[in-house]
Amino acid sequence: MRTLTRRRVLSLTAGVAAAAALPWPDGARAADDIEAHGMSAFGDLAYPADFPHFSYVDPQAPKGGSFSQIGPARQYNQNFLTFNSLNTFILKGDAAQGMELTFATLMVRSGDEPDAMYGLAAAKVRRSADALTYRFFIRPEAKFQDGTRLTAQDVAFSLNILKEKGHPIITQLLRDFTGAKADDDESVVATFAPNRARDVPLFVAGLPIFSRAYYATKPFDESTLDTPLGSGPYKVGRFEPGRFIEYERMKDWWGADLPVSRGQNNFDVIRFEYYRDREVGFEGFTAGSYLFREEFTSRTWATRYDFPAFKDGRVKRDVIPDKTPSGAQGWFINTRRKKFADPKLREALCCAFDFEWTNKSLMWGSYDRTISVFQNSDMMASGKPGADELALLEPFRGRVPDEVFGEPYVPPVSDGSGQDRALLR
């Protein structure tokens, strides 16, 4: 696997070129086409074509049991607090969390690479030299949960209907996707606009695959509690709208023994619990109503984990190191406003914000300050630009701030008193 550095990203950005392209005629392969078992916006893949499984999973992990939680994340129209629909890929309704478990995708992401994807429903992909045309070859064993074959026609239908009627987040991210076409059941061609965003093909490869036959008699953009025909490792089980939903593992799932699936999808039942209020949800956890909770409130983390099940060891609390690039929260300054246009004013605002006091007094000391948009990754700037970076930056000297050529910016550190007059001065 190639390490992603700031220099590497800059060189990749500088080297991207795009031109108009037409699909391959009759699936013919041009001499400069690139065929692979996976895809990455950055080019390199860590796993070879014959890899047995992802290195971070146990291929012998036992199957069975159940897992329940308040879902810590959501997609598209999913709601943390309730649900009244099982259609999660449109705008209408509040969809149940976890519905993505019921659908297969062309490819799935690797958990130990920045952006690489490997084949699930697609055994391989062939990319044109200009990266504007991708042909995905569908596995013959891919099936929907009613036993019917999943074909390239279904893939083309899914991608096109999502671009036309999908959730606005989906349609926005597909703006550089120009369409999909399948001349047979075996392969589908996806085409993209010139100067497309780098990650659009990866987004396309990760979208759900629907049954064209199923939606021939049902409107795609309908908010409904009818269980859709899936193709993934789980199917919808018991549910009560607004209270809980369960997903049952497909024990004869066609993709279970693929390298991207081995050692995963192990629980027989995955259950999402719903509470109208996170405080009530916490009380539900202390009473044993569900098994796993990801805590988002520093006050609760610091002061509330003293209930009987925690004291006698039935509840384990742990901080799991996150080695992935970090997100951030804070205040974002609109530099298009005249009053914020002066860099000195923005620097003054940074000096006036006492992070150390805020973290100690309000956040129970649980926060680390983010100092880079690439925090916790190899792309985070450190030191002055190297020789290769300078070669890219020199043509812009005088047109960008001089600080670009110096040490990266680091926010000031206060004395934590909340009254650090030195920083204000």
N, C-alpha and C positions, 0 to 999 in steps of 0.2 A: 504494500500500500504506500502511495506517495504522500509524504507529509505536506499539508497545506500551510504555507507560510504567507505572510503579507506579500512578499516578493512574487511568490507563485501566482497569487490571485491577480496581482497587477499585470503580470506578463500574460496571463490567460485573457484578461480583459482587453489588453492592447492587441492581442493576436486574433480576436474573433472577427471573422468576415462572413457576410451573408449575401446570397444572390438568389434570384427567382429560380424555381425548379419545378419540374413536372414529375408526376409519378412514373415509376418504371412501367413500360409497356408489357402487359401480360406477365408481370412478375419477373421479368428478366433482370439479371444482375449485371450492373455495369462494373467495369474493371476496378474502379476506385471506390465502390461501395464497401462499407465496413459492416461485418456481421459478427455478432457476439451474443453471449448468454446473459448479458446484463447491460446496463447503461449508467452513465454518470456524466453530469454536467462538467466535471473537471477531468474527464478522460480516463483515468485509471480505475481498475477494479482490483480489490484486494483478494477476491476469491477466484480460483481458476474455474474453467468450465466443468470440471469433474468434482467440484467440492462436495463432500458428503453432507455437511450441515454447517450452520453458522457456529463460529468458535465459542460464542458466549452461551450456548444452550447445552443441555445434557440430553443426548439423543435417546438415552435409556430412562428418561424421566417417567415415573409412573403416571398412568391415566386414572382418572376417577375423582371423586369428591366434589365439593362445591365451593364457590368463592362468592362472597357478597360484599358490597361496598356502596357508599355514596359516590357516584362517578365524579372523579376529579377534573375531567375534561369533557368538552362537548364539540360536536361538529355541526356546522350549518344551522338548521333550525331546532336543534336539540336544546332542551331546557333543563337546568339544574334542579328545578323545584317541582316540576310536574310534566306530564305528557298526555296528549290526546290523539296522537297519530303515530303510525309506523312508517311514514314516508319521510325520510330524513334528508332528502336531496333536493327539496323544493323550499319555497319561502313560506307557504301556508302551514299553519298548525304548529304545535309544539311536539316535536318528535321524541321518541324514547332514545335514551343513550344506549350505545352498544349495537345499534342496527347495522353498523358497518361490518360486524362480525359475521353477518349472514350472506355477504357477497364476496365473490372472488374478484381479483383485479388482474390485469395483464402481468404486472410485476409487483414485487414487494420490496420495501426498503431494508437494507442491512442496518442493524443497530450499532455497528462499530465502525461505520464510515460516514463521512459528512453527508453524502447524498446518493450513494450507489444503490441501484435496484437490480434485482435478479428475478428470473422468470418464474411465474406461477401459472396462470392460464396460457401465457406465451412461453414457448420453449426457447425462443431466441428472437432477436430483432436484427433487421438489416437496415442500416442507415446510409443515406446518400452522402456523398462527399461534402456537400454544402450544408448538411444537417437540417434540411427542410422537408425531407420525406423519410418516414419510418415505416417499414413493413414488419408487422408482428406475426409470427407463425404460431398458430393455436395448437395446443396439445390435443391429440385425438381423444384422450381419456377424460378431458374436462367435461363436467356434466352439471346440470341444474339439479335441484333437490327432488325433482319428480322423476329423475332418471333420463330426461331428454338431453341430447348432446348440446354443449355450449359451443357455438360456432363463431366464425369471423363475422357472419351476418349479425349476430347478437351484439358483438363488440361494436361494429359500426353503428348500429341502431343506438346503443347506449351512449356513445360519445356524441353523436349528433343530437340526440334528444336532450342531453345535459347541456349542450351549448345553446340550444334553443329555449328550453323550458326549465333548466336547473336553477338552483338557488343563486341569487345574485353574486355571491362569492365565487361560485363555480363559473358562471358565465363571464365574470370579470377576468378570472385567471385563464380562461380559454379564449381570450380575445385574439391571441396570436395563433390559435389553432383554427385552420381554415376548413377542416372537415375530414371525415373518414369514409372509406369505400371498401367494400368487400366484393370481389368478383366470384368468389367461391367460398366454401366453408373453412378452408385451411389457413388463409392469411388475410389480414386487413391492413390497408395503407392509410396512415395518418399524415396529413400535410400541414405545413406551418407557413406563416407569413415571413417574408424577408425581415431581417433585423428583429426577429422574435426574441423574447426574453429567454435567458439561458435555461431556465428550469421548466419551461412549458411542457416539453416531451415527458419529463418525469412526472409532472402532475397528471398528464393524460394517462400514463401507464399505471397510475395508482387509483384511477376512478373505478367505481363499481361496474360490474357487467350484469345487465338485466336481460331477461328473456323477451325477445321480440314477440314471440307468440303470446306470452302472458299479457303484454300491453296492447296487443291487437284488439282486445275486447274491453280494455280498461283505460281511463284517462291517466296519463303519467303524472300530471300536475294536480292530482286530487289528494287532499288530506283525508286519510282513511285509517281505520283500525284493522282493515283486512291485512292478513299476513302476506307480504309479497313473496314471489317465487325466488328463492335465493340460490346461490351457487357456492357459498363459503363453508367454513368448518363448523358453523353453528346455525341452528334454526330457532325461530321464535317458539318458546314454550309457554308456560303459564304467565299471565299478566293481569293486573288490575290497573286501569288508567289512573294516573296520579299517585299510585301507591308503590308498585313494584313491577318489574318485568324480568323474566328468566329466559336464558338462552341455553338450549340443550346441544351438546356436542354431537355432530354427525359421525357416528362410529364407523360408517363405511364411506367417509368422505374421499373423493377421488384424489385430492391433493395431499393426503396425510403423509405420504412417504417421499414427497419431493424434498430436495435439499433445503429449500426455504421454509419448510414446515416441520421437519423432524425436530423432536424435542419441544414443540410448542403446542398450543391449544390442548392443554392437558386436563383441565377441569371438565367434568361431565356437565356441570351446571354453573353458569355465571349469572349472578343476580344483581340488579341495580335497585337500590332502595331510594325512595323519594320522601323528602320532608319539605314542608313549606318554609322552614326556617332552619338555618344551620345550627342555632342554639338548641333547638329541639332535636335536630339530628345528632348533636353531640350527646345529649341525654340518651338517645336511642342506642348509641355506641356503648355508653357506660352500662346499659342494661343488657348488652349482648344481642341486640337486634340484627347486627351485621358484623362482618369479620374484619374489615380493613377500612382504615380512615387515613386520608392524607390531610394533614393539618395545615391550614393556611393562615391562622391567626396567631401571632406571636404571644399575645396575652394568654390565650387558651393553652398554648404549648407550655408556657412557663408556669402557669398557676392552677390549671384544672386537672392535670393528670395525677390525681391523688385518690381516686375512687377505689373501692375494695378490690375489684378485679385486677387493677394495676398493682396494688400493694402486694397481692398474693401471687403475682406472676402470670396470671391468666392473660393479661394484656402486656405485650412487649412494646416498648417505645424505642425508636432508633432513628438516627440521622444517617441517611444513605448518601454517601458522596456522589455528586453528580459531575461526571467528567465531560459532559457535553457542553457546547457553547451556551452561556447563560443568557437568560432574558433580563429584563430590567423593568423597574417602575419608577416613576418620578414625574417631574414637570418638564414639558417640552415647549421650547420658546419658538413662537412664530416669527421668524426673522423677516418675513415679508411686511410686518408692521413696522412703521417708521421708527417708533420709539424703541424697538428692539434691534434695530439695524446696526447700532454701534457695538463692536466687539467688546469695548471697554465696559459698557453697561452690562453685558452678559457675564463678563468676568466678575464684575462687582456683585452680581446676584449669586454667583457661585461662592464668593467669599462671605456673603451674608448668611448663607445657609449653613447652619452648624449641624453637620451630619453626625458628628460624634455624640453631641448632647441628645439629638433626636433618637439615635439608635439606643443609647443607654437609658433614656428616660421614658420613651414611648414604645420602643420595639423590643425591650427586654434583652438588648444586646445580640439579637439573632440575625442581624443583617450584615452583609459585607458590601462595601461600596463598589459599584460598577464604574470602571474608568475607561472602558472601550466598548465600541459597538460589537467587537469580536471577543468580548470577555471570556476567559476560560477556554481559549483555543489557541492553536499555533498561529492564527492570523492576527492575534493581538500584537500591536506594535510594541517593540522594545528597542531602546537605543536609537541612534540616528540611522537614517536610511543607508543601506549598504550600497556597494558599487552597482549592482544590477538595478536596484531601485532608483538610484540617482540617474542612471542612463535613461530611465523612463520619465523621470520627473524634470530633468534639466530643461527640456523644451518649454516647460510651463513656468520657469523661474521668472519672477516679476509679475506674473499674472495670477499667482496664488500666494497666500500669505507666506512670509519668510519662515514661519514656524513649521511649515511642512518639511523643511530641510533640517530641522533640529530635533531635539528630544521630544517624545510624545507628551501631550498634556496630561498632567496628573492633578486632580482637584486638591485644594488646600486642606490641611488637617488642623482642626481647632484643638484647644486644650480641653474640650468637653464640658466646660463650665456653663455654657449657654450665654456667656457674657464676655466672649473673647474680643476685646476691643481692638487688638492688634490687627485681626483680619478685617474688621470694619474700616480701620484707618487705611 
